[in-house]
Amino acid sequence: MKRIVIASLLTTALFSAQAEVYTDNARVLSAEPMLENVSVPRNECSSHWVPDRAVHFSNERPERQYGGSILGGIAGGVIGHQIGGGGGKDAATALGVILGAVAGDRLENRDQLRPIESQQYETTQREVKRCRTVYDNQARITGYRVAYEYRGQRYTTVTRNQPGNYLPVRISVEPIVQ
């Protein structure tokens, strides 16, 4: 039994050693591209002009007016002089002048009591850019379906690249064991 197994293995090895492999060229009959649809993203942007309310700050104060202080001081002095009596008349007049001058100044320059920075609004236009992603469908070649002829027989295969007029083929020759 062992002799039969060893003889079979040796016979198979002999026939395998006789098989030859070589390359040849087959004539290409057609090469059709195989396409695949692919979604390719891209950014699409547009610009729009919109109204904008701009704020401007000014550090300038209007010029101070002194007419209110003068008139207030005079009126306060007259009123204080009327109220006071004896030695207190001079104190009441002085106090009336001071209070009248302060009151007159505040009435005359009441707009200047706000903070130094004043706000001014100006309507302008500004550009707003909006972008969105858009998908474009593109056909990409994934390979070629090639029909070729070798020694009168027709075959087909798929290749990655365009084969040209000839396609290299691998030929394997081995005897048929009977």
Secondary structure, DSSP 4 states (H G I P E B T S, - for coil): -HHHHHHHHHHHHHHHHH-EEEEEEEEEEEEEEEEEEEEEEEEEEEEEEEEEEEEEEE-PPPPP--HHHHHHHHHHHHHHHHH--TTHHHHHHHHHHHHHHHHHHHHHTGGGGS-S-EEEEEEEEEEEEEEEEEEEEEEEEEEEEEEEEETTEEEEEEESS---SEEEEEEEE-PPP-
